[in-house]
Amino acid sequence: MQCERLDLPAMSHKNDFPTVYRRISARDLITVYKSGPTRLGSVLAGLSDADLQLRLRDDKWSIQEIALHVADAEIMGAARLRQVSAEPGSALVVYDQDAWARELAYRDRGSDDVVDALHLFSALRRTGTRLLERARPADWKKWGSHGDWGSLTLRQILELYADHAERHIEQIVSLRDQLRKPIQLPRLLPKRLY
């Protein structure tokens, strides 16, 4: 596995969902979620094409592959936010991130694709933020059925995607350290969700 899967571990029902962020308010999670594109842009800034494409380990993604994955995962997250909001109780699609990376040729793409991915990620997060900011208390309990996670509420989907961007931003920070192009970026969430 090349990076942590958003769709794992397999869980039978929402009671198994990690409770790491239970005490963090939805408003604070939305703030983290909203800041994802700016933070991702910050960790990508100043990197050459060679830096973006270098795999420091053959079994791990490059920075470019991580950035493209973040944008594609956000397509799924944006759909899930909307589906749970508009069609509570419906089935949420599960996808294979490694198949997407392979079949969409993340490794062979260029820096223009990374720029486009950041723009896509930004647009999806902007519209998702507006949707989340309008959520009423009852909306946070709306749910969808996910093949791996079981029942996911709107609140849990927010937790997953706030965590997802931060998880990969931290990976890029670590890779930049290994490239000797360090960047200081404060941690916004105290722990990883899983």
Protein Blocks (a to p, Z undefined) as FASTA:
>chain_A
ZZdcfkbccdfbfklpccklmmpcfklmmmmmmmmmmmmmmmmgopafklmmpcfbfkbc
cfklmmmmmmmmmmmmmmmmmmmmmmghiacddddfklmmmmnommlmcfklmmmmmmmm
mmmmmmmmmmmmmpcfklmmgccddfklopadfklmmmmmmmmmmmmmmmmmmmmmmnop
acddddfbfbdfZZ
